[in-house]
Amino acid sequence: MAVHPDLHQHYVEACQNMGQPENPFIAHVLQEADKSDESRWTKGFTLKMAGNNHLEPVQRVTGDDLQVLASVLCNTVFVTGLDLRCNVLTDAGAKHMAAFLQEDSTLRYLNLMFNDIGTSGAELIAEALHRNKTLLYLRMTGNKIGNKGGMFFASMLQINSTLEKLDLGDCDLGMECLIAIATALTQNKSLKAINLNRPLLYSQEEETTVHIALMLKTNSCLVELHLGKHGMKTFGLKRLCEGLYTNSSLRYLDLSCNKITHDDVKVLGQLLKQNQTLEILDLNANRIEDDGAMFLSEALALHNRTLQALSVVSNNISGKGLVALSEAMKTNMELSCIYIWGNKFDEATCIAFSELIQTGRLKSNCTDVEPYEVDGHTHLAELSHGLQKHYYWTPSCGEVMNKDANASLAIVGVSEY
């Protein structure tokens, strides 16, 4: 039986050898890891050094800290994940991470979201992934790498054949790199999920959506696609749906925070009548209104039997549309998760969803509302459930036990390794 290394002791020695002061936060995490039971060391585990989610402030990880940590981890095969979100890593820190990735042969999950990595840091990390053959999941979320930084990741996707999930949301991507990424994904056969939320687009012509739609016609590997805050309107949604008619792999489509109206949803409803693969559809923060909800309800009640989760949060839907969606759930037994908060609830809506929950048709952990009564009238309260409940944070104590509260984790199996 392999004996796991004393990570904390190795860290103390590395700090002394490199003339660096110890970071008490890193030291604490490594001490806790050393206390782990033998099963974790056998399977491999993630070192969680997130700079947020702590009851007391911690000394966040810097580039110098990362250099020491990397020298410790390069000698162990038991650490398969590294969560460094919300720290103060800059391009200098990215240089140390890139060097580690080129030499490492065990890391499968790396979370660098919301640090201060820029274009040059993105270039170093992307180039390291030209050689790295083990990393499966990379989160660069919230690092302002810009259009040029995104181009380096587009080039990487033409070479790397192991990465399965890439998160470039909130990275200030531009039109050119989005088109380059879409082009790379026409040939890439390994990537299963990509987040391209909130690019900086200055054109109203929706060129990027057109290229993504063309990619979907030929890509047979992509399972999860996030296109939130793309300014998508009628033209772009039509092109996207055209691409999805021939796509047989996509299971999770995120169109949140776009400019989709009730007329546009008619096209989406027609797609749902024929599509046999989509399992999750996120329309959060659009404006589909009652007419759009009716189009969706018709498709779900009479035709579609594959969609399992739907979010229509904050879509200016009133009682008519919400009741129609509840009626669709009575005939469509596949649709198990629905999120409706932020719309216009009337009493009919409250009663309809209360009945779904009380009869067991809609489980309380698969929606974001909970019924209660006041003076004989039924109301709905908000629950903190949704398709991306654990996107920005994870509980600071223990693991997420109830993954049904976050449908994207429960249904799509491309998550943290």
C-alpha positions as CSV (number, residue, x, y, z in Angstrom):
1,M,0.0,0.0,0.0
2,A,1.4,3.4,-1.0
3,V,2.1,5.8,1.8
4,H,0.9,9.3,1.1
5,P,3.5,12.1,1.5
6,D,3.4,14.7,4.3
7,L,2.3,17.6,2.2
8,H,2.6,20.2,5.0
9,Q,6.1,19.2,5.9
10,H,7.2,19.3,2.3
11,Y,5.6,22.8,2.0
12,V,7.5,24.0,5.1
13,E,10.8,22.7,3.6
14,A,10.1,24.2,0.2
15,C,9.4,27.6,1.7
16,Q,12.7,27.4,3.5
17,N,14.7,26.2,0.5
18,M,13.1,29.0,-1.8
19,G,13.4,31.7,0.8
20,Q,9.6,32.3,0.8
21,P,7.4,33.0,3.9
22,E,4.8,30.4,4.6
23,N,1.2,31.3,3.6
24,P,-0.9,30.2,6.7
25,F,-3.9,29.5,4.5
26,I,-2.0,27.1,2.3
27,A,-0.3,25.5,5.3
28,H,-3.8,24.9,6.9
29,V,-5.2,23.3,3.8
30,L,-2.2,21.0,3.4
31,Q,-2.4,20.0,7.1
32,E,-6.1,19.1,6.7
33,A,-5.2,17.1,3.6
34,D,-2.6,15.2,5.5
35,K,-5.3,14.1,8.0
36,S,-7.6,12.7,5.2
37,D,-8.5,9.1,5.4
38,E,-6.7,6.6,3.2
39,S,-9.5,6.3,0.6
40,R,-9.1,9.9,-0.5
41,W,-5.4,9.4,-1.1
42,T,-6.1,6.2,-3.1
43,K,-8.7,7.9,-5.4
44,G,-7.1,11.3,-5.6
45,F,-8.7,14.5,-4.4
46,T,-9.0,18.3,-4.9
47,L,-7.1,20.8,-2.8
48,K,-9.6,23.6,-2.2
49,M,-7.8,26.9,-1.7
50,A,-10.6,29.2,-2.8
51,G,-10.1,32.7,-1.5
52,N,-13.8,33.2,-0.8
53,N,-16.4,31.2,1.2
54,H,-14.5,31.6,4.5
55,L,-16.1,32.8,7.8
56,E,-12.8,34.5,8.5
57,P,-10.5,36.3,6.1
58,V,-7.6,34.2,4.7
59,Q,-4.3,35.2,3.2
60,R,-5.0,34.8,-0.5
61,V,-2.6,32.9,-2.7
62,T,-0.1,34.9,-4.7
63,G,2.2,34.0,-7.6
64,D,5.1,33.5,-5.2
65,D,2.9,31.2,-3.0
66,L,1.9,29.2,-6.1
67,Q,5.6,28.7,-7.1
68,V,6.3,27.0,-3.8
69,L,3.0,25.0,-3.9
70,A,3.8,23.8,-7.4
71,S,7.2,22.5,-6.3
72,V,5.4,20.5,-3.6
73,L,2.7,19.1,-5.8
74,C,5.0,18.0,-8.6
75,N,6.2,15.2,-6.3
76,T,2.8,13.7,-5.5
77,V,0.3,11.7,-7.6
78,F,-2.5,12.0,-5.1
79,V,-3.7,15.5,-5.8
80,T,-5.9,15.4,-8.9
81,G,-7.7,18.8,-8.5
82,L,-6.7,22.3,-7.5
83,D,-9.2,25.0,-6.7
84,L,-7.6,28.4,-6.6
85,R,-10.6,30.6,-7.3
86,C,-10.9,34.2,-6.0
87,N,-7.2,34.6,-5.1
88,V,-4.7,37.2,-6.3
89,L,-2.8,35.3,-9.0
90,T,-1.5,37.5,-11.9
91,D,0.3,36.8,-15.1
92,A,3.4,36.0,-12.9
93,G,1.4,33.3,-11.1
94,A,0.1,32.0,-14.5
95,K,3.8,31.5,-15.5
96,H,4.3,29.2,-12.5
97,M,1.0,27.4,-13.2
98,A,2.0,26.9,-16.9
99,A,5.3,25.4,-15.9
100,F,3.5,23.1,-13.5
101,L,1.0,22.0,-16.2
102,Q,3.8,21.2,-18.6
103,E,5.4,18.8,-16.2
104,D,2.4,17.5,-14.2
105,S,0.8,14.2,-15.2
106,T,-1.9,13.9,-12.6
107,L,-4.0,17.1,-12.4
108,R,-7.4,16.7,-13.9
109,Y,-9.3,19.7,-12.5
110,L,-8.0,23.3,-12.3
111,N,-10.1,26.3,-11.2
112,L,-8.5,29.7,-11.6
113,M,-11.7,31.7,-11.8
114,F,-11.7,35.4,-10.6
115,N,-8.0,36.0,-10.3
116,D,-6.1,38.7,-12.1
117,I,-4.7,36.8,-15.0
118,G,-4.5,38.8,-18.3
119,T,-3.6,38.2,-21.9
120,S,0.1,37.1,-21.4
121,G,-0.9,34.7,-18.6
122,A,-3.6,33.2,-20.8
123,E,-1.0,32.7,-23.5
124,L,1.3,30.8,-21.1
125,I,-1.5,28.5,-19.8
126,A,-2.9,27.8,-23.3
127,E,0.5,27.0,-24.6
128,A,1.1,24.6,-21.6
129,L,-2.0,22.8,-22.6
130,H,-0.4,22.0,-26.0
131,R,1.7,19.5,-24.2
132,N,-0.4,18.6,-21.2
133,K,-2.3,15.3,-21.6
134,T,-4.1,14.9,-18.3
135,L,-6.1,18.1,-17.5
136,L,-9.8,17.5,-18.2
137,Y,-11.5,20.6,-16.7
138,L,-10.2,24.2,-16.7
139,R,-12.0,27.3,-15.4
140,M,-10.6,30.7,-16.4
141,T,-13.9,32.4,-15.5
142,G,-13.7,36.1,-14.7
143,N,-10.0,36.6,-15.7
144,K,-9.9,39.5,-18.2
145,I,-7.9,37.7,-20.8
146,G,-9.6,39.6,-23.6
147,N,-9.9,38.8,-27.3
148,K,-6.2,38.1,-27.8
149,G,-6.1,35.8,-24.8
150,G,-9.1,34.0,-26.1
151,M,-7.3,33.5,-29.5
152,F,-4.6,31.5,-27.6
153,F,-7.2,29.1,-26.2
154,A,-8.8,28.8,-29.7
155,S,-5.3,27.7,-31.0
156,M,-5.0,25.3,-28.1
157,L,-8.3,23.6,-28.9
158,Q,-6.8,22.8,-32.4
159,I,-4.0,20.8,-30.7
160,N,-5.2,19.6,-27.3
161,S,-7.1,16.3,-27.4
162,T,-7.8,15.7,-23.7
163,L,-9.5,18.7,-22.3
164,E,-13.2,18.0,-21.8
165,K,-14.6,21.2,-20.2
166,L,-13.4,24.8,-20.7
167,D,-15.0,27.8,-18.9
168,L,-14.2,31.2,-20.5
169,G,-17.2,33.0,-19.1
170,D,-16.8,36.7,-18.2
171,C,-13.4,36.8,-19.7
172,D,-14.0,39.8,-22.1
173,L,-13.8,37.6,-25.2
174,G,-14.3,39.4,-28.5
175,M,-15.8,38.5,-31.9
176,E,-12.6,37.2,-33.5
177,C,-11.8,34.7,-30.8
178,L,-15.4,33.5,-30.5
179,I,-15.3,32.8,-34.3
180,A,-11.9,31.1,-33.9
181,I,-13.2,28.9,-31.0
182,A,-16.2,27.9,-33.1
183,T,-14.0,27.0,-36.0
184,A,-11.7,25.0,-33.8
185,L,-14.7,23.1,-32.4
186,T,-15.6,21.9,-35.8
187,Q,-12.5,19.6,-35.6
188,N,-12.0,19.1,-31.9
189,K,-13.3,15.7,-30.8
190,S,-12.7,15.9,-27.0
191,L,-14.3,19.0,-25.6
192,K,-17.7,18.2,-24.1
193,A,-18.6,21.5,-22.4
194,I,-17.7,25.2,-23.0
195,N,-18.8,28.4,-21.4
196,L,-18.6,31.5,-23.6
197,N,-20.9,33.8,-21.5
198,R,-20.7,37.6,-21.6
199,P,-18.3,38.4,-24.4
200,L,-17.7,42.0,-25.5
201,L,-19.5,42.3,-28.8
202,Y,-19.8,45.6,-30.6
203,S,-21.6,44.4,-33.7
204,Q,-25.4,43.9,-34.0
205,E,-25.0,41.4,-36.9
206,E,-24.7,38.3,-34.7
207,E,-21.8,37.0,-36.7
208,T,-20.6,34.9,-33.7
209,T,-23.9,33.1,-33.3
210,V,-23.9,32.2,-37.0
211,H,-20.4,30.6,-36.7
212,I,-21.5,28.8,-33.5
213,A,-24.6,27.5,-35.3
214,L,-22.4,26.2,-38.2
215,M,-20.2,24.5,-35.7
216,L,-23.2,22.7,-34.1
217,K,-24.1,21.2,-37.5
218,T,-20.9,19.2,-37.6
219,N,-19.8,18.9,-34.0
220,S,-20.9,15.5,-32.5
221,C,-19.1,15.8,-29.1
222,L,-20.3,19.0,-27.4
223,V,-22.7,18.2,-24.6
224,E,-23.0,21.6,-22.8
225,L,-22.9,25.1,-24.3
226,H,-23.3,28.4,-22.5
227,L,-24.2,31.5,-24.6
228,G,-25.4,33.9,-22.0
229,K,-25.3,37.7,-22.6
230,H,-24.5,37.4,-26.3
231,G,-27.2,40.0,-27.2
232,M,-29.0,37.2,-29.2
233,K,-32.1,38.2,-31.1
234,T,-34.4,36.8,-33.7
235,F,-31.8,36.3,-36.5
236,G,-29.2,34.6,-34.2
237,L,-31.7,32.3,-32.5
238,K,-33.0,31.2,-35.9
239,R,-29.5,30.3,-37.1
240,L,-28.8,28.5,-33.8
241,C,-31.9,26.4,-34.1
242,E,-31.1,25.5,-37.7
243,G,-27.7,24.2,-36.4
244,L,-29.4,22.2,-33.7
245,Y,-31.8,20.4,-36.1
246,T,-28.9,18.2,-37.3
247,N,-27.0,18.1,-33.9
248,S,-27.3,14.9,-32.0
249,S,-25.1,15.5,-29.0
250,L,-26.0,18.8,-27.2
251,R,-27.8,18.2,-23.9
252,Y,-27.5,21.5,-22.1
253,L,-28.1,24.8,-23.9
254,D,-27.8,28.1,-21.9
255,L,-29.4,31.1,-23.6
256,S,-29.8,33.2,-20.4
257,C,-29.7,37.0,-20.4
258,N,-30.2,37.5,-24.1
259,K,-32.9,39.5,-26.1
260,I,-35.2,36.6,-26.9
261,T,-38.8,37.6,-27.2
262,H,-42.1,35.6,-27.5
263,D,-41.9,35.7,-31.3
264,D,-38.4,34.1,-31.2
265,V,-39.6,31.3,-28.9
266,K,-41.9,30.1,-31.6
267,V,-38.8,29.0,-33.5
268,L,-37.4,27.4,-30.3
269,G,-40.8,25.6,-29.8
270,Q,-40.6,24.1,-33.3
271,L,-37.1,22.8,-32.5
272,L,-38.3,21.2,-29.3
273,K,-40.9,19.3,-31.2
274,Q,-38.2,17.5,-33.2
275,N,-35.1,17.6,-31.1
276,Q,-34.3,14.3,-29.3
277,T,-31.2,15.2,-27.3
278,L,-31.7,18.5,-25.3
279,E,-32.2,17.8,-21.6
280,I,-31.6,21.3,-20.1
281,L,-32.8,24.6,-21.5
282,D,-31.9,27.9,-19.7
283,L,-34.0,30.9,-20.8
284,N,-33.4,32.9,-17.7
285,A,-33.7,36.7,-18.0
286,N,-35.1,37.0,-21.5
287,R,-38.6,38.3,-22.3
288,I,-40.6,35.4,-23.6
289,E,-43.8,36.6,-21.9
290,D,-47.1,34.6,-22.0
291,D,-47.1,33.9,-25.7
292,G,-43.6,32.4,-25.5
293,A,-44.5,30.3,-22.5
294,M,-47.5,29.0,-24.5
295,F,-45.3,28.0,-27.4
296,L,-43.0,26.1,-25.0
297,S,-46.0,24.5,-23.2
298,E,-47.4,23.2,-26.5
299,A,-44.1,21.7,-27.6
300,L,-43.5,20.1,-24.2
301,A,-47.1,18.8,-23.6
302,L,-47.6,17.3,-27.1
303,H,-44.3,16.5,-28.6
304,N,-41.0,16.7,-26.7
305,R,-40.1,13.9,-24.3
306,T,-36.4,14.5,-23.7
307,L,-36.2,17.9,-21.9
308,Q,-35.7,17.4,-18.2
309,A,-35.0,20.9,-16.9
310,L,-36.3,24.3,-18.0
311,S,-35.6,27.7,-16.5
312,V,-37.8,30.7,-17.4
313,V,-36.8,32.8,-14.5
314,S,-37.5,36.6,-14.9
315,N,-39.2,36.4,-18.3
316,N,-42.2,38.7,-17.7
317,I,-44.6,35.7,-17.7
318,S,-47.9,36.1,-16.0
319,G,-50.5,33.6,-14.8
320,K,-51.7,32.5,-18.2
321,G,-48.3,31.3,-19.4
322,L,-47.2,29.9,-16.0
323,V,-50.3,27.8,-15.6
324,A,-49.8,26.5,-19.2
325,L,-46.3,25.3,-18.2
326,S,-47.7,23.6,-15.1
327,E,-50.3,21.9,-17.2
328,A,-47.6,20.7,-19.6
329,M,-45.9,19.0,-16.7
330,K,-49.0,16.9,-16.1
331,T,-48.7,15.2,-19.4
332,N,-44.9,15.3,-19.9
333,M,-43.4,13.1,-17.2
334,E,-39.8,13.6,-18.4
335,L,-39.8,17.3,-17.5
336,S,-38.7,17.1,-13.8
337,C,-37.1,20.4,-13.0
338,I,-38.6,23.8,-13.7
339,Y,-37.5,27.3,-12.4
340,I,-40.0,30.2,-12.6
341,W,-39.1,32.8,-10.0
342,G,-39.1,36.5,-11.0
343,N,-42.3,36.3,-13.1
344,K,-45.8,37.7,-12.4
345,F,-47.5,35.2,-10.0
346,D,-51.3,35.3,-9.6
347,E,-53.3,33.0,-7.4
348,A,-53.9,30.6,-10.2
349,T,-50.2,30.2,-10.7
350,C,-49.6,29.7,-7.0
351,I,-52.3,27.0,-6.8
352,A,-51.1,25.2,-9.9
353,F,-47.5,24.9,-8.7
354,S,-48.7,24.1,-5.2
355,E,-50.7,21.2,-6.5
356,L,-47.7,19.9,-8.6
357,I,-45.5,20.0,-5.5
358,Q,-48.1,18.5,-3.1
359,T,-49.0,15.6,-5.4
360,G,-45.3,14.8,-5.8
361,R,-45.3,15.5,-9.6
362,L,-42.8,18.3,-8.9
363,K,-40.2,17.6,-6.2
364,S,-39.4,20.5,-3.9
365,N,-35.7,20.2,-4.7
366,C,-36.3,20.5,-8.5
367,T,-37.9,24.0,-8.5
368,D,-37.2,27.4,-7.0
369,V,-40.6,28.0,-5.4
370,E,-42.3,26.6,-2.3
371,P,-46.0,27.1,-1.5
372,Y,-47.4,28.6,1.7
373,E,-50.7,29.8,2.9
374,V,-51.8,33.1,4.4
375,D,-55.5,33.8,5.3
376,G,-56.6,30.9,3.1
377,H,-54.7,32.1,0.1
378,T,-51.8,30.2,-1.5
379,H,-48.5,32.0,-2.2
380,L,-45.1,31.0,-3.5
381,A,-41.8,31.7,-1.7
382,E,-38.4,31.7,-3.4
383,L,-35.9,28.9,-2.9
384,S,-32.3,29.3,-3.7
385,H,-32.3,26.6,-6.3
386,G,-31.5,26.9,-10.0
387,L,-29.5,25.7,-12.9
388,Q,-26.3,27.4,-11.7
389,K,-26.7,27.5,-8.0
390,H,-23.1,26.3,-7.4
391,Y,-21.5,28.1,-10.4
392,Y,-19.8,30.9,-8.5
393,W,-19.5,29.2,-5.1
394,T,-19.6,25.9,-3.3
395,P,-20.4,25.4,0.4
396,S,-17.5,26.1,2.7
397,C,-18.3,23.1,4.9
398,G,-18.5,19.7,3.3
399,E,-19.6,18.6,-0.1
400,V,-22.7,19.5,-2.1
401,M,-25.0,16.6,-1.2
402,N,-28.2,17.7,-2.9
403,K,-27.2,18.1,-6.5
404,D,-30.9,18.1,-7.6
405,A,-30.9,21.8,-6.5
406,N,-28.6,22.4,-9.4
407,A,-29.9,20.6,-12.4
408,S,-26.8,21.2,-14.5
409,L,-24.8,19.2,-12.0
410,A,-27.5,16.5,-11.6
411,I,-28.1,15.8,-15.2
412,V,-24.9,16.6,-17.1
413,G,-22.1,14.6,-15.8
414,V,-19.3,16.9,-16.9
415,S,-18.4,18.5,-13.5
416,E,-15.5,18.7,-11.1
417,Y,-13.1,15.8,-11.2
